[in-house]
Amino acid sequence: MLLPLIAILISLAILFSLSRPRTLPDQKSSPQKISLIIPARDEEQNIARLLSSLKNQGSSPLEILVIDDQSTDRTATVSHDLGATVIAGKEMPPGWKGKTWACQQGADAASGDWFLYLDADTLLLPDGLAKIAALTAEKATHSICPYHRVVKPYEQLSAYFNAITLAGVDAFALTPSAQGTLFGQVLLIHRDHYHQAGGHEAVKDEILENFQFARLLKNNDVKVHLYLGKGIVEMRMFPEGLAQLANSWKKGFLAGAAQSPKRALLTTSLWLTGGMILAISLALLPFLGFLSLKVTLASYFAYSLLSFHCFRLAGNFSFLTALLFPVPLLFYQTLFFKALLDKKKGVKSTWKGRTLN
């Protein structure tokens, strides 16, 4: 009977990491000083949605630069047809990762005072660009976690991944960590701060460059602010199926865990442990007495509510996903141990035809 109660107590740790969510202020400004930079490799479907969302904004940035990272599809053609300036990405030099090289080329070509990096699978909601532009009132670096727009049932399996992404930065806790990080999908940075930190060349060999780049900014006394993107910017991450979802999350698993603040690792580990305890307790229901049965079911429902709160901060995940949390939790744990096993075997991670490690 004690195990379910213990599971709830240790799982409350996740609330410590997500108890102070920060959203953008409801202000608007002209984005005329902003160079919008979109690194894109084989993104013809996503880039069409993003650029179409930019056309629906009330105002336009100084320029929209799409860095076509040697795509094999119609990314460049679609981007040009929708009004973007397309920069043909050069051959990647030794020692670089694909995204960092594309981002650096974008910065080299940009003419604005501010750089706004957007991943190709994001899209801006009405007035989203003007609200992001209002952040330029403070010369700091601003990073936004897009709201995950879930469409198909298999995408619900991202629930734990997205929630732990938020908790793992430890920026929304009651006492935020001083270590700092950035969300990789949306980054607004002043030109001076970008070059002061060494640009993407300083993190050219990183799979998750946002962790190291944040530290470089901190070392240069640049303030970094993180926000939730609900109502401003959304993303549709895995429209191509379960294999895309699994491969994408697995490629950054171990690198992200190694660079997250220790307190964030502790709280998320406790949350996952609590869920596993409750899942095991549920399997033992036929063998429990009446009182233990009631305690277990009450604890299970309480954990489901807690999980639903965390999931909804990250995306439009359903309550059924939270109620059936052992399913996405088991998927998360399976993928984590698969990543560990692949690393031990020396298996290389790949993404869009490139080896990542």
C-alpha positions as CSV (number, residue, x, y, z in Angstrom):
1,M,0.0,0.0,0.0
2,L,2.9,2.4,0.7
3,L,4.4,2.1,-2.8
4,P,1.6,4.0,-4.6
5,L,1.8,6.8,-2.0
6,I,5.6,6.9,-2.3
7,A,5.2,7.1,-6.1
8,I,3.0,10.2,-5.8
9,L,5.3,11.9,-3.4
10,I,8.4,11.5,-5.5
11,S,6.5,12.3,-8.7
12,L,5.5,15.7,-7.3
13,A,9.1,16.6,-7.9
14,I,8.2,17.3,-11.5
15,L,6.0,20.2,-10.4
16,F,9.1,21.8,-9.0
17,S,10.5,21.9,-12.5
18,L,7.4,23.1,-14.2
19,S,5.7,25.3,-11.5
20,R,6.6,28.6,-13.1
21,P,5.9,28.4,-16.8
22,R,6.7,31.6,-18.6
23,T,4.8,32.9,-21.6
24,L,5.5,35.8,-23.9
25,P,4.1,39.2,-22.9
26,D,1.0,40.3,-24.9
27,Q,2.8,43.0,-26.8
28,K,3.5,43.6,-30.4
29,S,6.3,45.3,-32.4
30,S,7.5,45.7,-35.9
31,P,9.9,42.9,-37.0
32,Q,11.7,45.2,-39.5
33,K,15.1,44.7,-37.8
34,I,14.8,40.9,-37.8
35,S,16.5,38.5,-40.3
36,L,14.4,35.3,-40.2
37,I,16.7,32.3,-40.8
38,I,15.3,28.8,-41.6
39,P,17.8,25.9,-42.0
40,A,16.1,23.3,-44.1
41,R,17.1,19.9,-45.5
42,D,14.4,17.9,-47.3
43,E,11.6,19.9,-45.8
44,E,9.3,20.7,-48.8
45,Q,6.1,19.9,-46.8
46,N,7.1,21.6,-43.6
47,I,8.6,24.7,-45.2
48,A,5.4,25.3,-47.2
49,R,3.4,25.4,-43.9
50,L,5.9,27.7,-42.2
51,L,6.3,30.2,-45.0
52,S,2.5,30.3,-45.5
53,S,2.1,31.1,-41.9
54,L,4.5,34.0,-42.3
55,K,2.4,35.4,-45.2
56,N,-0.5,35.6,-42.7
57,Q,1.3,37.8,-40.3
58,G,0.3,41.5,-40.0
59,S,3.9,42.6,-40.7
60,S,7.0,41.2,-42.4
61,P,10.5,40.8,-41.2
62,L,13.4,42.5,-42.9
63,E,14.2,39.3,-44.8
64,I,13.3,35.6,-44.8
65,L,16.4,33.4,-45.6
66,V,15.9,29.7,-46.2
67,I,19.2,27.9,-46.1
68,D,18.7,24.9,-48.4
69,D,21.0,22.3,-46.8
70,Q,21.6,20.3,-50.0
71,S,18.0,19.0,-50.1
72,T,17.1,16.2,-52.5
73,D,13.4,17.3,-52.7
74,R,11.7,20.5,-53.7
75,T,12.6,22.5,-50.6
76,A,14.4,25.2,-52.6
77,T,11.6,25.5,-55.2
78,V,8.8,25.7,-52.7
79,S,10.7,28.3,-50.6
80,H,11.3,30.5,-53.6
81,D,7.8,30.3,-54.8
82,L,6.5,31.4,-51.4
83,G,8.7,34.5,-51.4
84,A,11.8,33.5,-49.4
85,T,15.3,34.2,-50.3
86,V,16.9,30.8,-50.9
87,I,20.6,30.3,-50.1
88,A,22.1,27.2,-51.6
89,G,24.0,25.5,-48.7
90,K,27.7,24.8,-49.4
91,E,29.3,21.4,-48.9
92,M,29.7,20.8,-45.1
93,P,33.3,21.2,-44.0
94,P,34.9,18.5,-41.8
95,G,34.0,18.7,-38.1
96,W,30.6,20.4,-38.5
97,K,27.1,19.0,-38.0
98,G,24.5,19.7,-40.6
99,K,22.2,22.1,-38.7
100,T,25.0,24.2,-37.2
101,W,26.6,24.6,-40.6
102,A,23.3,25.7,-42.2
103,C,22.7,28.1,-39.2
104,Q,26.2,29.7,-39.6
105,Q,25.6,30.2,-43.3
106,G,22.4,32.0,-42.5
107,A,24.1,34.3,-40.0
108,D,26.8,35.1,-42.6
109,A,24.1,36.1,-45.1
110,A,21.8,38.0,-42.8
111,S,21.7,41.8,-42.7
112,G,19.4,42.5,-39.8
113,D,20.3,43.6,-36.3
114,W,18.5,40.5,-34.9
115,F,18.5,36.9,-36.1
116,L,15.4,34.8,-35.6
117,Y,16.1,31.1,-36.2
118,L,13.1,28.9,-36.9
119,D,13.1,25.2,-37.5
120,A,11.3,24.2,-40.7
121,D,8.7,22.2,-38.8
122,T,7.4,25.2,-36.9
123,L,4.7,27.7,-37.8
124,L,3.7,31.0,-36.5
125,L,0.1,31.7,-35.3
126,P,-1.5,35.1,-36.2
127,D,0.5,38.0,-34.7
128,G,3.1,35.5,-33.5
129,L,5.9,37.3,-35.4
130,A,4.9,40.7,-34.0
131,K,4.8,39.3,-30.4
132,I,8.2,37.7,-30.9
133,A,9.5,41.0,-32.3
134,A,8.4,42.8,-29.1
135,L,11.1,40.9,-27.3
136,T,13.7,42.9,-29.0
137,A,12.9,45.7,-26.6
138,E,15.4,44.0,-24.3
139,K,18.8,43.3,-25.8
140,A,19.0,39.7,-24.5
141,T,18.7,36.3,-26.1
142,H,15.2,34.9,-26.2
143,S,14.3,31.2,-26.9
144,I,10.8,29.7,-27.3
145,C,9.6,26.1,-27.0
146,P,6.9,25.7,-29.7
147,Y,3.6,24.1,-28.7
148,H,3.5,20.6,-30.1
149,R,0.4,20.2,-32.3
150,V,-0.4,16.5,-32.1
151,V,-2.6,15.2,-34.9
152,K,-2.3,11.4,-35.3
153,P,-2.7,8.8,-32.5
154,Y,1.0,7.6,-32.6
155,E,2.2,11.2,-32.0
156,Q,0.7,10.9,-28.5
157,L,3.8,8.8,-27.7
158,S,5.8,12.0,-27.6
159,A,4.1,13.1,-24.4
160,Y,6.9,12.2,-22.0
161,F,9.6,13.4,-24.4
162,N,8.1,16.9,-24.7
163,A,7.3,17.3,-21.0
164,I,10.8,16.2,-20.0
165,T,12.2,18.7,-22.6
166,L,10.6,21.5,-20.7
167,A,11.5,20.1,-17.2
168,G,15.0,19.3,-18.4
169,V,16.1,22.9,-19.0
170,D,15.2,23.7,-15.3
171,A,14.1,27.2,-16.4
172,F,10.6,27.1,-15.1
173,A,11.3,25.9,-11.6
174,L,10.5,28.0,-8.5
175,T,14.2,28.5,-8.2
176,P,15.6,28.2,-11.8
177,S,19.0,26.7,-12.4
178,A,21.8,29.0,-13.3
179,Q,23.2,26.6,-15.8
180,G,21.0,27.6,-18.7
181,T,20.1,26.3,-22.1
182,L,18.2,27.2,-25.2
183,F,15.3,25.7,-27.1
184,G,16.7,24.7,-30.5
185,Q,13.5,25.4,-32.5
186,V,13.1,29.1,-32.0
187,L,16.0,31.4,-31.2
188,L,15.9,35.3,-31.3
189,I,19.4,36.7,-30.8
190,H,21.0,40.0,-31.4
191,R,23.8,40.1,-34.0
192,D,26.3,41.4,-31.5
193,H,25.6,38.6,-29.0
194,Y,25.7,36.0,-31.7
195,H,29.2,37.0,-32.8
196,Q,30.3,37.6,-29.2
197,A,29.5,34.0,-28.4
198,G,31.4,32.8,-31.5
199,G,28.4,32.0,-33.6
200,H,27.5,28.4,-34.6
201,E,31.2,27.8,-35.4
202,A,31.8,27.6,-31.7
203,V,29.4,24.7,-31.4
204,K,29.9,23.2,-34.9
205,D,30.4,19.6,-33.7
206,E,27.4,19.4,-31.3
207,I,24.3,17.4,-31.9
208,L,22.3,19.5,-29.4
209,E,24.1,22.8,-30.0
210,N,21.6,24.7,-27.9
211,F,23.1,23.5,-24.6
212,Q,26.7,24.6,-25.4
213,F,25.6,27.8,-27.1
214,A,23.7,28.9,-24.0
215,R,26.8,28.4,-21.9
216,L,28.8,30.5,-24.3
217,L,26.3,33.3,-24.0
218,K,26.3,33.0,-20.2
219,N,30.1,33.1,-20.2
220,N,29.8,36.4,-22.1
221,D,27.3,37.8,-19.6
222,V,24.4,37.7,-22.1
223,K,21.0,37.2,-20.5
224,V,18.9,34.3,-21.8
225,H,15.1,34.1,-21.4
226,L,13.0,31.1,-22.1
227,Y,9.3,31.0,-22.9
228,L,6.5,28.6,-23.7
229,G,5.2,29.0,-27.2
230,K,1.5,28.2,-26.8
231,G,-0.6,30.7,-28.9
232,I,2.5,32.0,-30.6
233,V,4.4,29.3,-32.3
234,E,3.6,25.6,-32.9
235,M,5.3,22.6,-34.4
236,R,4.2,19.4,-36.1
237,M,7.1,17.2,-35.4
238,F,6.5,13.8,-36.9
239,P,4.0,13.7,-39.7
240,E,5.8,10.8,-41.5
241,G,5.1,8.1,-39.0
242,L,6.3,6.3,-35.9
243,A,9.8,5.5,-37.3
244,Q,10.4,9.2,-37.8
245,L,9.3,9.9,-34.2
246,A,11.4,7.2,-32.7
247,N,14.6,8.0,-34.7
248,S,14.3,11.7,-34.0
249,W,13.9,11.4,-30.2
250,K,16.6,8.7,-30.0
251,K,19.3,10.8,-31.8
252,G,19.5,13.4,-29.0
253,F,18.6,11.2,-26.0
254,L,22.0,10.7,-24.4
255,A,23.5,14.0,-25.4
256,G,20.5,15.8,-23.8
257,A,20.7,13.8,-20.6
258,A,24.5,14.4,-20.3
259,Q,24.1,18.2,-20.6
260,S,20.9,18.8,-18.5
261,P,21.2,20.4,-15.1
262,K,21.7,17.7,-12.4
263,R,18.6,18.9,-10.5
264,A,16.5,18.5,-13.6
265,L,17.8,15.0,-14.2
266,L,16.9,14.2,-10.6
267,T,13.3,15.5,-10.7
268,T,12.5,13.9,-14.1
269,S,14.0,10.6,-12.9
270,L,11.8,10.7,-9.9
271,W,8.8,11.4,-12.0
272,L,9.6,8.5,-14.3
273,T,10.3,6.2,-11.3
274,G,6.9,7.1,-9.8
275,G,5.2,6.2,-13.0
276,M,6.9,2.8,-13.2
277,I,6.0,2.0,-9.5
278,L,2.3,2.8,-10.2
279,A,2.3,0.8,-13.4
280,I,3.7,-2.2,-11.5
281,S,1.2,-1.6,-8.7
282,L,-1.6,-1.6,-11.3
283,A,-0.5,-5.0,-12.5
284,L,-0.8,-6.3,-9.0
285,L,-4.4,-5.1,-8.4
286,P,-5.9,-8.7,-8.4
287,F,-3.7,-9.5,-5.4
288,L,-4.4,-6.5,-3.3
289,G,-6.8,-6.1,-0.4
290,F,-9.7,-3.6,-0.5
291,L,-7.8,-0.7,1.2
292,S,-4.7,-1.2,-0.9
293,L,-6.8,-1.4,-4.0
294,K,-8.4,2.0,-3.3
295,V,-5.1,3.6,-2.4
296,T,-3.5,2.3,-5.6
297,L,-6.3,3.4,-7.9
298,A,-6.5,6.9,-6.2
299,S,-2.7,7.3,-6.6
300,Y,-2.9,6.2,-10.2
301,F,-5.5,8.7,-11.0
302,A,-3.6,11.5,-9.1
303,Y,-0.5,10.7,-11.2
304,S,-2.5,10.8,-14.3
305,L,-3.8,14.3,-13.5
306,L,-0.2,15.4,-12.7
307,S,1.0,14.0,-16.0
308,F,-1.9,15.6,-17.9
309,H,-0.9,19.0,-16.5
310,C,2.7,18.5,-17.6
311,F,1.8,17.1,-21.0
312,R,-0.5,20.0,-21.8
313,L,2.2,22.6,-21.1
314,A,4.1,21.0,-24.0
315,G,1.3,20.2,-26.5
316,N,-2.3,19.3,-27.1
317,F,-1.9,15.8,-25.7
318,S,-5.2,14.1,-24.7
319,F,-6.3,13.2,-21.2
320,L,-6.6,9.6,-22.4
321,T,-2.8,9.6,-23.0
322,A,-2.3,10.7,-19.4
323,L,-4.8,8.2,-18.1
324,L,-3.0,5.4,-20.0
325,F,0.4,6.8,-19.1
326,P,2.1,3.4,-18.8
327,V,2.0,3.1,-22.6
328,P,3.9,6.3,-23.5
329,L,6.1,5.7,-20.4
330,L,7.1,2.2,-21.6
331,F,7.8,3.6,-25.0
332,Y,10.0,6.3,-23.5
333,Q,12.0,3.8,-21.4
334,T,12.3,1.4,-24.3
335,L,13.7,4.1,-26.5
336,F,16.1,5.3,-23.8
337,F,17.6,1.8,-23.2
338,K,17.8,1.3,-27.0
339,A,19.9,4.4,-27.3
340,L,22.1,3.2,-24.5
341,L,22.5,-0.2,-26.2
342,D,23.3,1.4,-29.5
343,K,25.9,3.6,-28.0
344,K,27.6,0.6,-26.3
345,K,27.6,-1.2,-29.6
346,G,29.0,1.8,-31.5
347,V,25.9,2.2,-33.6
348,K,25.9,5.5,-35.4
349,S,22.8,7.8,-35.3
350,T,21.7,9.1,-38.7
351,W,19.3,11.8,-39.7
352,K,18.3,12.6,-43.3
353,G,21.2,10.7,-44.8
354,R,23.9,12.1,-42.5
355,T,25.8,10.4,-39.6
356,L,25.4,12.4,-36.4
357,N,28.0,10.8,-34.1
